[in-house]
Amino acid sequence: MEELKVPVYADVIASGEVPEYLFWVGCAGSFDARAQKVSRAFAKLLNKAGVSFAILGEEESCTGDPARRAGNEFLFQMSALQNIEILNGYKVQKIVTACPHCFNTLKNEYPALGGKYDVIHHTQLIHTLLETGKIQVEGGSFKGKKISYHDSCYLGRVNGIYEIPRKILATLDAELVEMKRCKSKGLCCGAGGAQMFKEDEPGDKRINTERTEELLRTGAEIVGANCPFCITMLQDGIKAEEKQDELSVFDLSELIVQNLK
């Protein structure tokens, strides 16, 4: 993040200022090479729009989502309470994150433990920045191409956010081609519920292979996503089908940053 001049929350507070947003980077966005590209893309958008934000840096740890989904409630609450102590210590009010799992946990599960914040997903903030004209896009590299969109479970079915990501895609000079199973009927990528971190259960086909086959049937050249787990699973499915030259996976922030005016 250094070349992007992303400030750390503690340093900003020490200088006497208060960032408008805490950018919760998340485990994937911090340590996974592919998800790091999304973190950088979103940071670039925030800088372009002049949004005041900062990250916790080394003070940030896992929200505890995978632990709770896997049934380890004790570990979840330990992680959550540690994070809440830090967030409340800084009097954080607004949080934005590029991970739907972090988004859901911070927004819907932390309040019961004393962590009450205004939490939004990065697609919501990107949409606001586009609507207010703080960032602008042009057709550019996606002109005339077919783009499909994969609804992540924790942004879609769990939190009911379907239209905002599609409005973002509508700003690009491209054609949106929907899969048959989309929105409230969307198919999981196969990583949710802590499945990302365990071995496959017996079956005839991996879920991400099923989803990739649906994507290929749309004829899309690009699939837009909003979740680091989904991006990993979809890319793995595309590789398994040996279709890397035909279909690429991008986070919505990456699609927008590539077409900024």
N, C-alpha and C positions, 0 to 999 in steps of 0.2 A: 504493500500500500504506500510505501514511502514516495515513489515517484508520482503518485496521485495526490500527495499532500493531504492524506486523510488524518485528521486530528484524533488524539486519544482523549476520552471524556475527562479523565483526571487532570490532564494538562489544560484543557479548556476551562474547567471549573477553577483551577488554580490561578488562571489569568483573570478571573473575575467575570467571565462570560458564561452564558448558559446556552448550549446548543438547542435548536428547536427539536431535533430528532436524535434519538440514539439508534444507530444502525446496528441491529443485532445480526452479526455475520453468520453465526451458527457453525457447527462442527464441520459440515461439508464445505461450506463457503470459506472456511479457514484452512482446512487441511487437504481436501481433495483437489487435485490439480485441475480437473474439469470445472468443478464448482467455483474455484478461485477466479476463473475467467468471468463468471457471472458477477461475483463480488466486485471485480474491477469495472465491469461494464456499468453496473448500477452506480458505483461511486463516481464514474465519469459523468453520468446523467445528472447526479445531484450537484456536482461541481458546475456543470454547464448551466444548470437552472439557478445557481446561486443559493441553494438550500443550505441552511446551517445545520450541520450534523457532526457526529463524532462516534467512535467505536470504543468499546470497553478495553480492547486489546487483550492483554494477558489476564485481565480480571474476568473476562467472559469464560464461562464453562458451559457444558451441555445443559439444555433445559431440563433434561430428564425424560423427555418423550419416549425414547426407545426402551428405557427401563420400565416405565409404567405400562407400555404396550406389551412388554414381555412378561409382565406380572410381578415385577420387583418394586412394589409400592414404597418400601423403605428407602431404596436407593433413589427413587424419583423424588420423594419428599426431602431427602438430604440435599440433593442437587438443587431443587427448587428453592428451598429456604436459604441456601447459600447465595444464590443469584438474587433473590428478593432483598436480602440484607444489603447487598451492594447497590442494587437499583434504588432502593429506598434511601440509602445513605447519600446518594447523589440527587435525590428528589426528582428522579426521572419521571416525566409525564407522557411523552410520546415516543413510541418505539416503531421502527419499520424494519422488516426482515424479508429476505428473498426466499425463505424456506417456509412452506405451508405448515410443516410439522411444528416448527418454532412458533409460527404465527398462532396456530390453534392452541398450543400449550400456554403461551404467554397471555393470550387474550381470554381464553375460556377456563383455564385450570389454575393459573396463578392467583386469581382473586380469592379463592377459597383459603389460600395460605397467607393472605395479607399483601399480595402483589397486585395492585389495581392500577392499570396503565391504559392509555389510549393506544391500542396496537393495530397497525395496518400492514397489509402485505404490500410488497414493492410494486405489484401491478396496480394497486389502488393509487399509490402516490404517482406513479408514472402517468396514469390516466389523468390525474388532476393537473400535473405539470403540462401535459399536452392540451388539456381543455383551457387552461389559463394562458397558454402561449409562452410559458417559460422555457419550453423546449419545442422545437418544430422539426418535422421530418419531411423528406422528399422521397419520391418513388425509388430512385437510385437502383441499387443492386438487385432489388426484388421485383422490379417492374415486369408485369406479365406472368410472374411465376405462380404456381399453385402452392398454397400453404394450408396445412391442416393444423388443428389445435387439439392437444391432449389435455383434458380436464383432470387435474390431480385430485385425489379423493379429499384431502384435507382443506383444499380451497373450494372445491366444488360441492360435493354432497354434504360434507360436514359443516361448511360455513355459507353455502348458498351463493358463492361468487362465480357467476358464469358469464355475464355480459361484459363486464369491464375488460377482461383480457381480449375479448373479441372486438371491442371498440378500439383497443390499441392496435390490433392487427388491421382494422379497417383504415387506419391512417396510412398504411403502406399501399403502394400501388400494385397490389397483388390480389389474387382470387382465393377466398377462403373456401376450402372444400371440407365438409364435415364428414366424420366417420359415422356409421350407423349408430354405434353406441357412443353417445356424447351427452354432455350436460348431466342431468340427473340420472341418466342411464349409462354414463361413462364407465369404462372398464379400468380397474386398477392396473397399474404397471407391474404389480407383483412385489413391491418393496414395502408397502405400508404395514402398520401393525408390528413393527420390528422384524418383519420378514427379510429386510435388507441384510440382516446380520446373522441369519441362520441358514442351514442347508435346506435344499428343496425337499418338500414332502413327496411321497410317491404319486405319480400321475403320468398321463400320456404326453403332456405338453407343458412347457413353461408358460406362465401368464404373459411375460413380455414378448414371447414368440407369437402368441395369439394376437396381442395388440399390434405388433409389427405387421402381421399379415393384414390386419384391418387398415393400417396406414397405407400399405402398398396398394391396396385395392382402390384407394381414393385417387391415385395418380399424382399425389402431391410430391413436390421436390424438397419441401421443407416442412418440418413439424415444429410448431411453437410449443414450449412447455413453460412451467412456472415453478418447478420443484427440482432440487438437485438429485433426489432419488429417482424421479421419473426420467430425468435426462440420462442418468447412468443406465437404467433398465432398458430404455428405448434404444440407446446406442448399442448396448449388448445384443439386443434383439436384431437390430439392423446388421450387425457384424455376423451374427449367426446365420442370417439369410444371405450374406455376402452382397448386400445392396448399398454399401457405403458410397458408391459413386452415384447412386440414384436418389438417396434420401439423407438429408442432414438434420440434426437436432439442434435447436437454439432456444435459449431462454428468451423471453419477450424483451428483456432489457438489452440483450445482445442484438436483437433485430432492430430495435430503435436506435441504439448507439451507432450502428453501421449506416444509418440513413439520416443522421442529424444534419440540419441546414447549417 
